[in-house]
Amino acid sequence: MDGHHMSDVRRNGLVWQKSRRSNPSGNCVEMAELPSGEIAVRNSRDPEGAILVYTREEVEAFVGGAKDGDFDHMLV
């Protein structure tokens, strides 16, 4: 992914979504669709912190890789 930091992304009005697998302590990332169709990603523990913005294609590639198990070795 070639995500870029967008400190000027308007936070107000974005609808952030966590995974259903997120735990109550907030150890999760949140995603929001921007009007441009790009996807904003942030750390749920730091909602005022950095926002990374990715294209839909980049997110599709990442999610597909996660579903295929490409990152499983990082979780053991």
PESULPE-V349112 format. One record per backbone hydrogen bond with DSSP energy under -0.5 kcal/mol. CO is the residue of the C=O (numbers start at 0). NH is the residue of the N-H. E is the energy in kcal/mol with one decimal. If there is no record, write none. Layout:
CO,NH,E  CO,NH,E
This chain:
3,52,-2.0  5,8,-1.4  8,10,-0.6  10,13,-1.5  13,15,-0.8  16,30,-2.3  18,21,-1.7  22,25,-2.0  25,27,-2.1  27,43,-2.6  28,18,-0.5  29,41,-2.2  30,16,-2.1  31,39,-3.2  33,36,-2.4  37,33,-3.0  38,53,-2.8  39,31,-2.1  40,51,-2.7  41,29,-2.7  42,45,-1.6  45,48,-2.4  49,42,-0.5  50,5,-2.6  51,40,-2.9  52,3,-1.5  53,38,-3.1  54,58,-2.0  55,59,-2.6  56,60,-2.2  57,61,-2.2  58,62,-3.0  59,63,-2.4  60,64,-2.1  61,65,-2.5  62,66,-2.7  63,67,-1.8  64,69,-2.6  65,68,-1.2  68,71,-1.4  70,73,-1.9  71,74,-1.9  72,75,-0.6
